Amino acid sequence: MKRSHLLLLSITFALLHVQVQAQTSEVPVKTIAALDVPRYLGTWYEIAKFPNWFQRKCVSNTKAVYSIKSDGNLRVLNSCKPAEGDAAEAEGTARQIGAKDSPKLEVRFAPAWLSFLPMVWGNYWVIDLDSQYQLAAVSDPRREYLWILSRTPQIDPKAYEELLGRLEAQQFDVRKLELTPQKN
């Protein structure tokens, strides 16, 4: 009996060690060096995303429009076409974290009176962006979310494949990406 307990304990510690090793060897998510917010403003079409609970009703035409608010933060207006009904919209606020050119932002769609609560803010890190500000990838430090965004509803397949390669180099499982239909 003691031998079986010792074996079970050894296996448990071995599995815990493997899990800790996997977590500590994960490369941190790397953002772009700097974000020029005025150039980032405007409309971005969702090309693909990791599935998430808050977009479960969106089936096509997902986009985000960013504009400056009077307080210097960003207004975020997300919209999509659900399976039934007209377009759905959600308005939120984004704020930069750190320097004026920081690619790390936080976004909230909860009411303003809840903005003091840290849990209503979600990470919005720009992790890839072409020099023309036409194609972007946005995620979070834990790789739970990923969006590929474009200034146009369709993108060049070669540019998309190259972006997927850069995301794989950052240890994103690009097989989880779902393409977003953009219809007229």
MARNULO-202708 format. One line per field, with one value per residue (C-alpha): residue in three letters; x, y, z. Coordinates in nm, 3 decimals, padded with zeros to 5 digits. Layout:
type <- [ALA,...] .
X <- [X,...] .
Y <- [Y,...] .
Z <- [Z,...] .
This chain:
type <- [MET,LYS,ARG,SER,HIS,LEU,LEU,LEU,LEU,SER,ILE,THR,PHE,ALA,LEU,LEU,HIS,VAL,GLN,VAL,GLN,ALA,GLN,THR,SER,GLU,VAL,PRO,VAL,LYS,THR,ILE,ALA,ALA,LEU,ASP,VAL,PRO,ARG,TYR,LEU,GLY,THR,TRP,TYR,GLU,ILE,ALA,LYS,PHE,PRO,ASN,TRP,PHE,GLN,ARG,LYS,CYS,VAL,SER,ASN,THR,LYS,ALA,VAL,TYR,SER,ILE,LYS,SER,ASP,GLY,ASN,LEU,ARG,VAL,LEU,ASN,SER,CYS,LYS,PRO,ALA,GLU,GLY,ASP,ALA,ALA,GLU,ALA,GLU,GLY,THR,ALA,ARG,GLN,ILE,GLY,ALA,LYS,ASP,SER,PRO,LYS,LEU,GLU,VAL,ARG,PHE,ALA,PRO,ALA,TRP,LEU,SER,PHE,LEU,PRO,MET,VAL,TRP,GLY,ASN,TYR,TRP,VAL,ILE,ASP,LEU,ASP,SER,GLN,TYR,GLN,LEU,ALA,ALA,VAL,SER,ASP,PRO,ARG,ARG,GLU,TYR,LEU,TRP,ILE,LEU,SER,ARG,THR,PRO,GLN,ILE,ASP,PRO,LYS,ALA,TYR,GLU,GLU,LEU,LEU,GLY,ARG,LEU,GLU,ALA,GLN,GLN,PHE,ASP,VAL,ARG,LYS,LEU,GLU,LEU,THR,PRO,GLN,LYS,ASN] .
X <- [00.000,00.278,00.446,00.133,00.099,00.463,00.416,00.104,00.284,00.582,00.357,00.170,00.495,00.622,00.303,00.320,00.683,00.594,00.310,00.534,00.803,00.549,00.424,00.768,00.904,00.621,00.755,00.583,00.357,00.552,00.382,00.487,00.745,00.515,00.159,00.072,-00.284,-00.398,-00.294,-00.475,-00.807,-01.085,-01.248,-01.097,-01.267,-01.234,-01.072,-01.039,-01.058,-01.020,-01.376,-01.495,-01.815,-01.893,-01.899,-02.090,-02.392,-02.186,-02.188,-02.054,-01.961,-01.775,-01.585,-01.456,-01.443,-01.199,-01.219,-01.080,-01.298,-01.277,-01.091,-00.815,-00.931,-01.066,-01.427,-01.468,-01.776,-01.795,-02.062,-02.154,-02.436,-02.603,-02.772,-03.111,-03.195,-03.020,-02.665,-02.567,-02.347,-02.145,-01.982,-01.680,-01.379,-01.011,-00.720,-00.348,-00.137,00.199,00.361,00.178,00.298,00.230,00.082,-00.080,-00.435,-00.723,-01.082,-01.412,-01.769,-01.919,-02.091,-01.861,-01.964,-01.799,-01.468,-01.299,-01.322,-01.014,-01.212,-01.420,-01.106,-00.968,-00.621,-00.594,-00.234,-00.133,00.111,00.152,00.096,00.226,00.403,00.103,-00.142,-00.351,-00.323,-00.306,-00.316,-00.446,-00.424,-00.368,-00.073,-00.221,-00.300,-00.666,-00.788,-00.664,-00.808,-00.676,-00.795,-00.773,-00.868,-01.048,-01.308,-01.080,-00.704,-00.430,-00.390,-00.011,-00.017,-00.252,-00.024,00.281,00.096,-00.001,00.368,00.459,00.179,00.297,00.646,00.480,00.337,-00.023,-00.219,-00.344,-00.549,-00.799,-00.866,-01.213,-01.246,-01.507,-01.728,-01.750,-02.054,-02.209] .
Y <- [00.000,00.244,00.175,00.271,00.596,00.676,00.604,00.822,01.103,01.078,01.092,01.392,01.583,01.492,01.626,01.944,01.990,01.950,02.202,02.457,02.407,02.466,02.784,02.927,02.846,03.031,03.333,03.655,03.820,04.087,04.409,04.640,04.900,05.203,05.291,05.617,05.648,05.915,05.683,05.391,05.576,05.494,05.175,04.827,04.517,04.189,03.933,03.654,03.597,03.342,03.244,03.424,03.439,03.808,03.774,03.445,03.603,03.776,03.587,03.846,04.208,04.261,04.588,04.844,05.220,05.412,05.787,06.031,06.138,06.481,06.332,06.194,05.833,05.645,05.578,05.221,05.136,04.765,04.630,04.303,04.122,03.860,03.555,03.715,04.084,04.403,04.502,04.485,04.754,04.792,05.120,05.123,05.320,05.243,05.399,05.370,05.219,05.386,05.622,05.824,05.581,05.265,04.976,04.849,04.963,04.863,04.861,04.855,04.813,04.832,05.156,05.446,05.436,05.092,05.207,05.212,04.830,04.667,04.364,04.570,04.660,04.412,04.411,04.526,04.488,04.568,04.286,04.325,04.621,04.692,05.021,05.156,05.087,04.863,04.520,04.458,04.181,04.247,04.019,04.007,03.896,03.546,03.469,03.410,03.652,03.727,03.945,04.008,04.346,04.520,04.858,04.674,04.395,04.155,04.123,03.988,03.614,03.646,03.923,03.709,03.403,03.612,03.753,03.400,03.307,03.597,03.501,03.139,03.269,03.436,03.095,03.165,02.859,03.007,02.691,02.835,03.138,03.168,03.370,03.647,03.681,04.041,04.076,04.380] .
Z <- [00.000,00.087,-00.243,-00.440,-00.242,-00.309,-00.679,-00.693,-00.510,-00.747,-01.053,-00.911,-00.849,-01.195,-01.357,-01.150,-01.252,-01.621,-01.584,-01.408,-01.671,-01.950,-01.785,-01.715,-02.062,-02.236,-02.418,-02.305,-02.561,-02.743,-02.852,-03.131,-03.028,-03.043,-03.143,-03.320,-03.191,-03.441,-03.727,-03.560,-03.541,-03.783,-03.902,-03.866,-04.007,-03.820,-04.049,-03.793,-03.418,-03.144,-03.049,-02.735,-02.534,-02.591,-02.971,-02.984,-03.156,-03.426,-03.755,-04.002,-04.075,-03.748,-03.727,-03.480,-03.518,-03.296,-03.232,-02.976,-02.685,-02.523,-02.223,-02.448,-02.424,-02.723,-02.809,-02.934,-03.136,-03.217,-03.447,-03.612,-03.786,-03.566,-03.718,-03.664,-03.663,-03.753,-03.670,-03.304,-03.151,-02.832,-02.729,-02.505,-02.394,-02.440,-02.258,-02.313,-02.039,-01.994,-02.242,-02.506,-02.776,-02.575,-02.775,-02.454,-02.401,-02.181,-02.301,-02.115,-02.230,-01.881,-01.771,-01.681,-01.316,-01.291,-01.441,-01.099,-01.091,-01.245,-01.366,-01.612,-01.809,-02.060,-02.211,-02.572,-02.684,-03.040,-03.115,-03.490,-03.719,-04.067,-04.134,-04.330,-04.043,-04.268,-04.100,-03.725,-03.466,-03.116,-02.815,-02.441,-02.224,-02.171,-02.538,-02.456,-02.720,-03.069,-03.341,-03.690,-03.813,-04.149,-04.290,-04.570,-04.548,-04.740,-04.729,-04.950,-04.877,-04.880,-04.617,-04.407,-04.427,-04.336,-04.035,-03.926,-03.939,-03.710,-03.471,-03.463,-03.377,-03.077,-02.978,-03.081,-03.192,-03.519,-03.584,-03.333,-03.553,-03.702,-04.021,-04.007,-04.316,-04.439,-04.663,-04.829] .
